[in-house]
């Protein structure tokens, strides 16, 4: 199994904080500043992809 890049992938339903981009179309989502800053990852509203990668 090839070790590619060190990318942290998250999937739909994960509770995350920070900024994330759709693994497929690069749509950016951010966790809210309120509500403890927790975002429950949705399916991508543009392409329905279910994987997100963390943006530094
Ligand atoms: Zn997408």
PDB file of the backbone (N, CA, C, O) and the ligand in Angstrom, with CONECT records:
HET     ZN  A 101       1
ATOM      1  N   UNK A   1       0.853  -1.201   0.000  1.00  0.00           N
ATOM      2  CA  UNK A   1       0.000   0.000   0.000  1.00  0.00           C
ATOM      3  C   UNK A   1       0.884   1.245   0.000  1.00  0.00           C
ATOM      4  O   UNK A   1       1.651   1.449   0.941  1.00  0.00           O
ATOM      5  N   UNK A   2       0.796   2.062  -1.010  1.00  0.00           N
ATOM      6  CA  UNK A   2       1.688   3.224  -1.108  1.00  0.00           C
ATOM      7  C   UNK A   2       1.371   4.283  -0.054  1.00  0.00           C
ATOM      8  O   UNK A   2       0.208   4.606   0.185  1.00  0.00           O
ATOM      9  N   UNK A   3       2.385   4.801   0.552  1.00  0.00           N
ATOM     10  CA  UNK A   3       2.226   5.903   1.488  1.00  0.00           C
ATOM     11  C   UNK A   3       2.308   7.199   0.694  1.00  0.00           C
ATOM     12  O   UNK A   3       3.371   7.576   0.201  1.00  0.00           O
ATOM     13  N   UNK A   4       1.169   7.874   0.581  1.00  0.00           N
ATOM     14  CA  UNK A   4       1.178   9.098  -0.229  1.00  0.00           C
ATOM     15  C   UNK A   4       1.474  10.296   0.659  1.00  0.00           C
ATOM     16  O   UNK A   4       2.426  10.267   1.438  1.00  0.00           O
ATOM     17  N   UNK A   5       0.689  11.327   0.555  1.00  0.00           N
ATOM     18  CA  UNK A   5       0.946  12.511   1.363  1.00  0.00           C
ATOM     19  C   UNK A   5       0.350  12.348   2.757  1.00  0.00           C
ATOM     20  O   UNK A   5      -0.517  11.505   2.986  1.00  0.00           O
ATOM     21  N   UNK A   6       0.815  13.140   3.646  1.00  0.00           N
ATOM     22  CA  UNK A   6       0.323  13.097   5.016  1.00  0.00           C
ATOM     23  C   UNK A   6      -0.904  13.998   5.146  1.00  0.00           C
ATOM     24  O   UNK A   6      -0.837  15.071   5.746  1.00  0.00           O
ATOM     25  N   UNK A   7      -2.009  13.557   4.587  1.00  0.00           N
ATOM     26  CA  UNK A   7      -3.245  14.334   4.586  1.00  0.00           C
ATOM     27  C   UNK A   7      -4.208  13.748   5.610  1.00  0.00           C
ATOM     28  O   UNK A   7      -4.435  12.540   5.664  1.00  0.00           O
ATOM     29  N   UNK A   8      -4.761  14.633   6.409  1.00  0.00           N
ATOM     30  CA  UNK A   8      -5.712  14.200   7.426  1.00  0.00           C
ATOM     31  C   UNK A   8      -7.117  14.259   6.839  1.00  0.00           C
ATOM     32  O   UNK A   8      -7.659  15.343   6.622  1.00  0.00           O
ATOM     33  N   UNK A   9      -7.701  13.100   6.585  1.00  0.00           N
ATOM     34  CA  UNK A   9      -9.032  13.055   5.992  1.00  0.00           C
ATOM     35  C   UNK A   9     -10.090  12.840   7.064  1.00  0.00           C
ATOM     36  O   UNK A   9      -9.905  12.070   8.006  1.00  0.00           O
ATOM     37  N   UNK A  10     -11.198  13.540   6.893  1.00  0.00           N
ATOM     38  CA  UNK A  10     -12.347  13.370   7.780  1.00  0.00           C
ATOM     39  C   UNK A  10     -13.559  13.029   6.935  1.00  0.00           C
ATOM     40  O   UNK A  10     -13.615  13.366   5.752  1.00  0.00           O
ATOM     41  N   UNK A  11     -14.518  12.369   7.534  1.00  0.00           N
ATOM     42  CA  UNK A  11     -15.709  11.976   6.794  1.00  0.00           C
ATOM     43  C   UNK A  11     -16.959  12.580   7.410  1.00  0.00           C
ATOM     44  O   UNK A  11     -16.931  13.119   8.516  1.00  0.00           O
ATOM     45  N   UNK A  12     -18.058  12.478   6.668  1.00  0.00           N
ATOM     46  CA  UNK A  12     -19.346  13.024   7.091  1.00  0.00           C
ATOM     47  C   UNK A  12     -19.708  12.523   8.483  1.00  0.00           C
ATOM     48  O   UNK A  12     -19.609  11.332   8.781  1.00  0.00           O
ATOM     49  N   UNK A  13     -20.134  13.468   9.334  1.00  0.00           N
ATOM     50  CA  UNK A  13     -20.550  13.110  10.681  1.00  0.00           C
ATOM     51  C   UNK A  13     -19.467  13.330  11.715  1.00  0.00           C
ATOM     52  O   UNK A  13     -19.746  13.331  12.914  1.00  0.00           O
ATOM     53  N   UNK A  14     -18.224  13.519  11.263  1.00  0.00           N
ATOM     54  CA  UNK A  14     -17.154  13.824  12.210  1.00  0.00           C
ATOM     55  C   UNK A  14     -17.380  15.197  12.835  1.00  0.00           C
ATOM     56  O   UNK A  14     -17.796  16.131  12.150  1.00  0.00           O
ATOM     57  N   UNK A  15     -17.110  15.322  14.120  1.00  0.00           N
ATOM     58  CA  UNK A  15     -17.176  16.620  14.786  1.00  0.00           C
ATOM     59  C   UNK A  15     -15.780  17.212  14.785  1.00  0.00           C
ATOM     60  O   UNK A  15     -14.849  16.662  15.373  1.00  0.00           O
ATOM     61  N   UNK A  16     -15.657  18.345  14.111  1.00  0.00           N
ATOM     62  CA  UNK A  16     -14.333  18.916  13.871  1.00  0.00           C
ATOM     63  C   UNK A  16     -14.347  20.394  14.230  1.00  0.00           C
ATOM     64  O   UNK A  16     -15.405  20.994  14.421  1.00  0.00           O
ATOM     65  N   UNK A  17     -13.160  20.963  14.317  1.00  0.00           N
ATOM     66  CA  UNK A  17     -13.045  22.407  14.396  1.00  0.00           C
ATOM     67  C   UNK A  17     -11.888  22.838  13.506  1.00  0.00           C
ATOM     68  O   UNK A  17     -10.895  22.126  13.358  1.00  0.00           O
ATOM     69  N   UNK A  18     -12.042  24.029  12.915  1.00  0.00           N
ATOM     70  CA  UNK A  18     -11.033  24.514  11.988  1.00  0.00           C
ATOM     71  C   UNK A  18     -11.611  24.666  10.596  1.00  0.00           C
ATOM     72  O   UNK A  18     -12.823  24.801  10.426  1.00  0.00           O
ATOM     73  N   UNK A  19     -10.737  24.643   9.599  1.00  0.00           N
ATOM     74  CA  UNK A  19     -11.139  24.816   8.208  1.00  0.00           C
ATOM     75  C   UNK A  19     -10.876  23.532   7.437  1.00  0.00           C
ATOM     76  O   UNK A  19      -9.880  22.845   7.661  1.00  0.00           O
ATOM     77  N   UNK A  20     -11.785  23.226   6.531  1.00  0.00           N
ATOM     78  CA  UNK A  20     -11.695  21.979   5.773  1.00  0.00           C
ATOM     79  C   UNK A  20     -12.077  22.223   4.334  1.00  0.00           C
ATOM     80  O   UNK A  20     -12.909  23.081   4.039  1.00  0.00           O
ATOM     81  N   UNK A  21     -11.463  21.462   3.428  1.00  0.00           N
ATOM     82  CA  UNK A  21     -11.833  21.523   2.016  1.00  0.00           C
ATOM     83  C   UNK A  21     -12.335  20.169   1.557  1.00  0.00           C
ATOM     84  O   UNK A  21     -11.825  19.124   1.961  1.00  0.00           O
ATOM     85  N   UNK A  22     -13.344  20.213   0.703  1.00  0.00           N
ATOM     86  CA  UNK A  22     -13.853  19.000   0.092  1.00  0.00           C
ATOM     87  C   UNK A  22     -12.713  18.270  -0.618  1.00  0.00           C
ATOM     88  O   UNK A  22     -11.917  18.889  -1.324  1.00  0.00           O
ATOM     89  N   UNK A  23     -12.640  16.959  -0.428  1.00  0.00           N
ATOM     90  CA  UNK A  23     -11.574  16.178  -1.049  1.00  0.00           C
ATOM     91  C   UNK A  23     -11.717  16.135  -2.563  1.00  0.00           C
ATOM     92  O   UNK A  23     -10.756  15.838  -3.274  1.00  0.00           O
ATOM     93  N   UNK A  24     -12.914  16.429  -3.055  1.00  0.00           N
ATOM     94  CA  UNK A  24     -13.163  16.326  -4.492  1.00  0.00           C
ATOM     95  C   UNK A  24     -13.148  17.680  -5.194  1.00  0.00           C
ATOM     96  O   UNK A  24     -12.438  17.858  -6.184  1.00  0.00           O
ATOM     97  N   UNK A  25     -13.938  18.648  -4.680  1.00  0.00           N
ATOM     98  CA  UNK A  25     -14.095  19.914  -5.416  1.00  0.00           C
ATOM     99  C   UNK A  25     -13.442  21.107  -4.716  1.00  0.00           C
ATOM    100  O   UNK A  25     -13.497  22.224  -5.231  1.00  0.00           O
ATOM    101  N   UNK A  26     -12.828  20.890  -3.555  1.00  0.00           N
ATOM    102  CA  UNK A  26     -12.103  21.949  -2.841  1.00  0.00           C
ATOM    103  C   UNK A  26     -12.983  23.021  -2.214  1.00  0.00           C
ATOM    104  O   UNK A  26     -12.483  24.077  -1.827  1.00  0.00           O
ATOM    105  N   UNK A  27     -14.290  22.769  -2.107  1.00  0.00           N
ATOM    106  CA  UNK A  27     -15.138  23.707  -1.393  1.00  0.00           C
ATOM    107  C   UNK A  27     -14.633  23.873   0.040  1.00  0.00           C
ATOM    108  O   UNK A  27     -14.285  22.898   0.706  1.00  0.00           O
ATOM    109  N   UNK A  28     -14.600  25.123   0.500  1.00  0.00           N
ATOM    110  CA  UNK A  28     -14.101  25.401   1.847  1.00  0.00           C
ATOM    111  C   UNK A  28     -15.246  25.490   2.843  1.00  0.00           C
ATOM    112  O   UNK A  28     -16.236  26.176   2.591  1.00  0.00           O
ATOM    113  N   UNK A  29     -15.120  24.801   3.972  1.00  0.00           N
ATOM    114  CA  UNK A  29     -16.051  24.977   5.080  1.00  0.00           C
ATOM    115  C   UNK A  29     -15.230  25.288   6.329  1.00  0.00           C
ATOM    116  O   UNK A  29     -14.089  24.850   6.474  1.00  0.00           O
ATOM    117  N   UNK A  30     -15.844  26.052   7.220  1.00  0.00           N
ATOM    118  CA  UNK A  30     -15.175  26.404   8.470  1.00  0.00           C
ATOM    119  C   UNK A  30     -16.110  26.124   9.622  1.00  0.00           C
ATOM    120  O   UNK A  30     -17.326  26.267   9.498  1.00  0.00           O
ATOM    121  N   UNK A  31     -15.544  25.725  10.739  1.00  0.00           N
ATOM    122  CA  UNK A  31     -16.359  25.570  11.930  1.00  0.00           C
ATOM    123  C   UNK A  31     -16.765  26.957  12.423  1.00  0.00           C
ATOM    124  O   UNK A  31     -16.030  27.927  12.240  1.00  0.00           O
ATOM    125  N   UNK A  32     -17.937  27.044  13.050  1.00  0.00           N
ATOM    126  CA  UNK A  32     -18.435  28.341  13.502  1.00  0.00           C
ATOM    127  C   UNK A  32     -17.644  28.845  14.708  1.00  0.00           C
ATOM    128  O   UNK A  32     -17.073  28.061  15.466  1.00  0.00           O
ATOM    129  N   UNK A  33     -17.623  30.164  14.867  1.00  0.00           N
ATOM    130  CA  UNK A  33     -16.936  30.734  16.026  1.00  0.00           C
ATOM    131  C   UNK A  33     -17.756  30.515  17.293  1.00  0.00           C
ATOM    132  O   UNK A  33     -17.203  30.435  18.390  1.00  0.00           O
ATOM    133  N   UNK A  34     -19.076  30.417  17.140  1.00  0.00           N
ATOM    134  CA  UNK A  34     -19.930  30.186  18.302  1.00  0.00           C
ATOM    135  C   UNK A  34     -20.241  28.692  18.400  1.00  0.00           C
ATOM    136  O   UNK A  34     -19.704  27.896  17.629  1.00  0.00           O
ATOM    137  N   UNK A  35     -21.092  28.314  19.328  1.00  0.00           N
ATOM    138  CA  UNK A  35     -21.456  26.903  19.527  1.00  0.00           C
ATOM    139  C   UNK A  35     -20.230  26.032  19.748  1.00  0.00           C
ATOM    140  O   UNK A  35     -20.113  24.947  19.177  1.00  0.00           O
ATOM    141  N   UNK A  36     -19.320  26.516  20.578  1.00  0.00           N
ATOM    142  CA  UNK A  36     -18.108  25.775  20.931  1.00  0.00           C
ATOM    143  C   UNK A  36     -17.171  25.552  19.745  1.00  0.00           C
ATOM    144  O   UNK A  36     -16.177  24.838  19.873  1.00  0.00           O
ATOM    145  N   UNK A  37     -17.472  26.147  18.605  1.00  0.00           N
ATOM    146  CA  UNK A  37     -16.585  26.009  17.461  1.00  0.00           C
ATOM    147  C   UNK A  37     -16.578  24.631  16.843  1.00  0.00           C
ATOM    148  O   UNK A  37     -15.638  24.259  16.140  1.00  0.00           O
ATOM    149  N   UNK A  38     -17.649  23.859  17.112  1.00  0.00           N
ATOM    150  CA  UNK A  38     -17.692  22.498  16.576  1.00  0.00           C
ATOM    151  C   UNK A  38     -18.551  22.457  15.317  1.00  0.00           C
ATOM    152  O   UNK A  38     -19.670  22.968  15.293  1.00  0.00           O
ATOM    153  N   UNK A  39     -18.012  21.848  14.289  1.00  0.00           N
ATOM    154  CA  UNK A  39     -18.732  21.642  13.041  1.00  0.00           C
ATOM    155  C   UNK A  39     -18.910  20.141  12.829  1.00  0.00           C
ATOM    156  O   UNK A  39     -17.948  19.375  12.899  1.00  0.00           O
ATOM    157  N   UNK A  40     -20.154  19.729  12.570  1.00  0.00           N
ATOM    158  CA  UNK A  40     -20.393  18.342  12.167  1.00  0.00           C
ATOM    159  C   UNK A  40     -20.355  18.312  10.649  1.00  0.00           C
ATOM    160  O   UNK A  40     -21.191  18.921   9.982  1.00  0.00           O
ATOM    161  N   UNK A  41     -19.387  17.608  10.117  1.00  0.00           N
ATOM    162  CA  UNK A  41     -19.175  17.641   8.670  1.00  0.00           C
ATOM    163  C   UNK A  41     -20.381  17.098   7.911  1.00  0.00           C
ATOM    164  O   UNK A  41     -20.853  15.996   8.190  1.00  0.00           O
ATOM    165  N   UNK A  42     -20.882  17.884   6.942  1.00  0.00           N
ATOM    166  CA  UNK A  42     -21.981  17.443   6.093  1.00  0.00           C
ATOM    167  C   UNK A  42     -21.422  16.810   4.808  1.00  0.00           C
ATOM    168  O   UNK A  42     -20.225  16.912   4.540  1.00  0.00           O
ATOM    169  N   UNK A  43     -22.273  16.165   4.022  1.00  0.00           N
ATOM    170  CA  UNK A  43     -21.840  15.856   2.656  1.00  0.00           C
ATOM    171  C   UNK A  43     -21.597  17.180   1.931  1.00  0.00           C
ATOM    172  O   UNK A  43     -22.280  18.166   2.206  1.00  0.00           O
ATOM    173  N   UNK A  44     -20.652  17.211   1.026  1.00  0.00           N
ATOM    174  CA  UNK A  44     -20.378  18.444   0.298  1.00  0.00           C
ATOM    175  C   UNK A  44     -21.640  18.917  -0.426  1.00  0.00           C
ATOM    176  O   UNK A  44     -22.251  18.146  -1.165  1.00  0.00           O
ATOM    177  N   UNK A  45     -22.040  20.190  -0.220  1.00  0.00           N
ATOM    178  CA  UNK A  45     -23.250  20.698  -0.870  1.00  0.00           C
ATOM    179  C   UNK A  45     -23.107  20.843  -2.386  1.00  0.00           C
ATOM    180  O   UNK A  45     -24.105  20.957  -3.098  1.00  0.00           O
ATOM    181  N   UNK A  46     -21.892  20.839  -2.868  1.00  0.00           N
ATOM    182  CA  UNK A  46     -21.684  20.991  -4.316  1.00  0.00           C
ATOM    183  C   UNK A  46     -21.605  19.646  -5.034  1.00  0.00           C
ATOM    184  O   UNK A  46     -22.231  19.461  -6.078  1.00  0.00           O
ATOM    185  N   UNK A  47     -20.843  18.715  -4.483  1.00  0.00           N
ATOM    186  CA  UNK A  47     -20.575  17.488  -5.234  1.00  0.00           C
ATOM    187  C   UNK A  47     -20.961  16.222  -4.460  1.00  0.00           C
ATOM    188  O   UNK A  47     -20.825  15.111  -4.972  1.00  0.00           O
ATOM    189  N   UNK A  48     -21.453  16.401  -3.195  1.00  0.00           N
ATOM    190  CA  UNK A  48     -21.908  15.266  -2.397  1.00  0.00           C
ATOM    191  C   UNK A  48     -20.781  14.343  -1.965  1.00  0.00           C
ATOM    192  O   UNK A  48     -21.037  13.251  -1.458  1.00  0.00           O
ATOM    193  N   UNK A  49     -19.554  14.760  -2.155  1.00  0.00           N
ATOM    194  CA  UNK A  49     -18.419  14.001  -1.635  1.00  0.00           C
ATOM    195  C   UNK A  49     -18.530  13.906  -0.115  1.00  0.00           C
ATOM    196  O   UNK A  49     -19.027  14.830   0.528  1.00  0.00           O
ATOM    197  N   UNK A  50     -18.076  12.809   0.454  1.00  0.00           N
ATOM    198  CA  UNK A  50     -18.207  12.606   1.900  1.00  0.00           C
ATOM    199  C   UNK A  50     -16.860  12.645   2.613  1.00  0.00           C
ATOM    200  O   UNK A  50     -16.757  12.231   3.768  1.00  0.00           O
ATOM    201  N   UNK A  51     -15.840  13.133   1.940  1.00  0.00           N
ATOM    202  CA  UNK A  51     -14.538  13.250   2.584  1.00  0.00           C
ATOM    203  C   UNK A  51     -14.057  14.703   2.543  1.00  0.00           C
ATOM    204  O   UNK A  51     -14.241  15.426   1.564  1.00  0.00           O
ATOM    205  N   UNK A  52     -13.437  15.088   3.647  1.00  0.00           N
ATOM    206  CA  UNK A  52     -12.918  16.445   3.807  1.00  0.00           C
ATOM    207  C   UNK A  52     -11.484  16.363   4.278  1.00  0.00           C
ATOM    208  O   UNK A  52     -11.118  15.458   5.027  1.00  0.00           O
ATOM    209  N   UNK A  53     -10.677  17.301   3.842  1.00  0.00           N
ATOM    210  CA  UNK A  53      -9.305  17.328   4.356  1.00  0.00           C
ATOM    211  C   UNK A  53      -9.060  18.639   5.076  1.00  0.00           C
ATOM    212  O   UNK A  53      -9.551  19.695   4.678  1.00  0.00           O
ATOM    213  N   UNK A  54      -8.281  18.542   6.151  1.00  0.00           N
ATOM    214  CA  UNK A  54      -8.025  19.705   6.984  1.00  0.00           C
ATOM    215  C   UNK A  54      -7.135  20.705   6.245  1.00  0.00           C
ATOM    216  O   UNK A  54      -6.172  20.336   5.573  1.00  0.00           O
ATOM    217  N   UNK A  55      -7.493  21.982   6.394  1.00  0.00           N
ATOM    218  CA  UNK A  55      -6.680  23.047   5.840  1.00  0.00           C
ATOM    219  C   UNK A  55      -5.859  23.655   6.966  1.00  0.00           C
ATOM    220  O   UNK A  55      -6.400  24.004   8.015  1.00  0.00           O
ATOM    221  N   UNK A  56      -4.584  23.779   6.757  1.00  0.00           N
ATOM    222  CA  UNK A  56      -3.711  24.320   7.808  1.00  0.00           C
ATOM    223  C   UNK A  56      -4.065  25.769   8.097  1.00  0.00           C
ATOM    224  O   UNK A  56      -3.441  26.398   8.951  1.00  0.00           O
TER     225      UNK A  56
HETATM  226 ZN    ZN A 101     -17.253  18.881  -3.064  1.00  0.00          ZN
END
